[in-house]
Every structure is written in C-alpha cells, then in structure tokens.
Amino acid sequence: MPDAGLIRACFNTIPESWSCKATAQLVLVNQLLAEKSFKKEIKHRFFAKENDWGFSIFKNWNEILNTENGFLVNDTIIVEAHVVAEAPHGVA
C-alpha cells in the first residue's frame, strides 16, 4: 500500500512579492500512547509562486491503518499541525 503524504496548498491571490518563513511540526497522533505519536518538522520560507509544499511521503498507510499501532482508533486518525510563522514580507 502507498505512503500517506501531507501537503499544504494555497490558491489565494497574494502579491508575487509575498514570502513568509515558518516552522511547523506535523503530528500523526498515537491515540493509545501519546509518546509514540509520529512527528516531522519543517522549516521553510514560503513564496507566492510556490503554491504547495510538504511531505509527499509522511507515513506508510499500512502502519497507519494497523489498529495495533494506535494511529487508527474507531475509524479515526488525528493529524495536527503546529505552526510558528514570522511576519510575512512583501505585503502592504
């Protein structure tokens, strides 16, 4: 089975000069044991011309769907994004 990916996509109209530096932690919550939650961190400067960014491979679907691993409980997975962004540049 393929891997799961997480991609941030923006299709709003923003000035071409816009950019914003951000740090984000993406979390696949382990609902049985929080300390076994799966995390990836990104640090990136986003630009207006770049309308998507993220992880094309975040976690293997077999691992996510195996209920013994704690990510899938009652047909539900929980994904969190913790984002800290600097003030954007290139906007009025």
C-alpha positions as CSV (number, residue, x, y, z in Angstrom):
1,M,0.0,0.0,0.0
2,P,1.3,3.5,-0.7
3,D,2.6,6.1,1.7
4,A,0.5,8.9,3.1
5,G,1.6,12.4,2.3
6,L,0.8,15.8,3.8
7,I,0.9,18.9,1.5
8,R,0.0,22.5,2.3
9,A,-1.7,24.1,-0.7
10,C,-2.7,27.7,-1.2
11,F,-4.6,29.0,-4.2
12,N,-5.5,32.5,-2.9
13,T,-4.4,35.6,-4.8
14,I,-1.5,37.2,-3.0
15,P,1.2,39.6,-4.2
16,E,4.1,38.0,-6.1
17,S,6.5,39.6,-3.7
18,W,4.9,37.8,-0.7
19,S,7.0,35.4,1.4
20,C,6.8,34.0,4.9
21,K,9.3,32.0,6.9
22,A,7.7,29.3,9.1
23,T,8.5,26.3,11.2
24,A,5.9,23.6,11.5
25,Q,5.6,20.3,13.3
26,L,3.2,17.8,11.7
27,V,2.0,15.1,14.1
28,L,0.1,11.8,13.4
29,V,-1.3,11.3,16.9
30,N,-1.0,7.9,18.5
31,Q,-4.3,7.6,20.3
32,L,-3.1,4.7,22.5
33,L,0.3,6.0,23.6
34,A,0.9,9.7,23.0
35,E,4.6,9.3,23.3
36,K,4.5,7.1,20.2
37,S,3.0,9.8,18.1
38,F,4.8,10.2,14.7
39,K,6.2,13.7,14.1
40,K,8.0,15.5,11.3
41,E,9.3,19.1,11.4
42,I,9.7,21.5,8.5
43,K,11.5,24.9,8.4
44,H,10.8,26.7,5.1
45,R,10.4,30.1,3.5
46,F,7.2,30.1,1.5
47,F,6.8,32.2,-1.6
48,A,3.8,33.4,-3.5
49,K,4.7,31.4,-6.7
50,E,5.1,28.2,-4.6
51,N,1.5,27.1,-4.0
52,D,2.2,23.7,-2.4
53,W,4.8,22.3,0.0
54,G,5.0,19.4,2.4
55,F,5.9,15.7,2.6
56,S,5.0,13.5,-0.4
57,I,5.9,10.6,1.9
58,F,4.8,11.2,5.5
59,K,4.0,7.7,6.9
60,N,3.2,4.3,5.4
61,W,-0.5,3.6,5.1
62,N,-0.2,0.0,6.3
63,E,1.3,1.4,9.6
64,I,-1.4,4.0,9.9
65,L,-4.3,1.5,9.2
66,N,-2.9,-1.2,11.5
67,T,-5.1,-0.6,14.6
68,E,-2.4,-2.2,16.8
69,N,-0.2,0.8,16.1
70,G,-2.6,3.2,17.8
71,F,-3.0,5.7,14.9
72,L,-6.4,4.5,13.8
73,V,-9.0,4.2,16.5
74,N,-12.7,4.0,15.9
75,D,-12.1,4.6,12.2
76,T,-10.5,7.9,13.0
77,I,-6.9,9.3,12.6
78,I,-5.8,12.6,14.1
79,V,-3.3,14.8,12.3
80,E,-2.1,18.0,14.0
81,A,-0.1,20.9,12.5
82,H,1.7,23.2,15.0
83,V,2.9,26.3,13.0
84,V,5.0,29.3,14.0
85,A,5.3,31.9,11.3
86,E,7.3,35.1,11.1
87,A,5.6,38.2,9.9
88,P,5.1,38.0,6.1
89,H,7.2,40.1,3.7
90,G,6.0,41.8,0.5
91,V,2.5,42.8,1.6
92,A,1.2,46.3,2.2
